[in-house]
Amino acid sequence: MAKRSVPISDQLRAAIRDCGSTIYRVSKDCGIAESQLHNFVNGKCGVGLQNLDRLCEYVGLELRSAKRPPKKRKKG
């Protein structure tokens, strides 16, 4: 059985919740609107790549490419 990976958004939400800082503090430190961060953490919206970079750096997450073989296309 193939192991399913956890989406980066879910990992980031958990890391923000577990980092020991408030949403307010994270938002100020990362330069992201508190309301946007609150909505992201509560699964109501996503974040752009620039904010994703800032948040990952803040909580110590690193994005890496998973080496997967390309999907085979069906012919016809």
C-alpha positions as CSV (number, residue, x, y, z in Angstrom):
1,M,0.0,0.0,0.0
2,A,1.4,3.4,-1.0
3,K,2.1,5.8,1.8
4,R,0.0,9.0,1.4
5,S,1.8,12.3,2.1
6,V,0.3,15.0,4.2
7,P,-0.4,18.2,2.1
8,I,2.0,21.0,2.9
9,S,-0.9,23.3,3.9
10,D,-1.9,20.8,6.6
11,Q,1.6,20.5,7.8
12,L,2.0,24.2,7.9
13,R,-1.3,24.7,9.8
14,A,-0.2,22.2,12.4
15,A,3.3,23.7,12.7
16,I,1.8,27.2,13.3
17,R,-0.5,25.9,15.9
18,D,2.3,24.0,17.6
19,C,5.0,26.7,17.4
20,G,4.1,28.3,20.8
21,S,3.4,31.8,19.3
22,T,0.0,33.4,18.8
23,I,-1.5,34.1,15.4
24,Y,-1.0,37.8,16.1
25,R,2.8,37.3,16.8
26,V,3.3,35.0,13.7
27,S,1.5,37.5,11.5
28,K,3.6,40.5,12.8
29,D,6.8,38.5,12.5
30,C,6.0,37.3,9.0
31,G,4.4,40.5,7.7
32,I,1.1,38.8,6.9
33,A,-2.3,40.2,7.8
34,E,-3.6,38.7,11.0
35,S,-7.0,38.0,9.5
36,Q,-5.5,36.2,6.5
37,L,-3.3,34.1,8.7
38,H,-6.2,33.3,11.0
39,N,-8.3,32.2,8.0
40,F,-5.5,30.1,6.7
41,V,-4.9,28.3,10.0
42,N,-8.6,27.6,10.2
43,G,-8.8,26.1,6.7
44,K,-10.9,28.9,5.2
45,C,-8.4,30.1,2.6
46,G,-4.9,29.4,1.2
47,V,-1.8,31.6,1.1
48,G,0.4,32.8,-1.7
49,L,3.8,31.4,-2.4
50,Q,5.6,34.4,-0.9
51,N,3.7,34.0,2.4
52,L,4.1,30.3,2.2
53,D,7.9,30.8,2.1
54,R,7.8,33.2,5.1
55,L,5.6,30.9,7.2
56,C,7.7,27.8,6.4
57,E,10.9,29.6,7.4
58,Y,9.2,30.9,10.6
59,V,8.2,27.5,11.8
60,G,11.2,25.6,10.4
61,L,9.5,23.6,7.6
62,E,11.4,22.9,4.4
63,L,9.8,22.3,1.0
64,R,11.4,19.5,-1.0
65,S,10.5,17.9,-4.3
66,A,9.3,14.4,-4.1
67,K,10.9,12.2,-6.7
68,R,8.1,10.4,-8.3
69,P,8.0,8.8,-11.7
70,P,5.9,10.6,-14.3
71,K,2.4,9.4,-14.7
72,K,1.7,7.2,-17.7
73,R,-0.7,8.6,-20.2
74,K,-3.4,6.5,-21.7
75,K,-3.2,6.1,-25.4
76,G,-6.2,6.8,-27.6
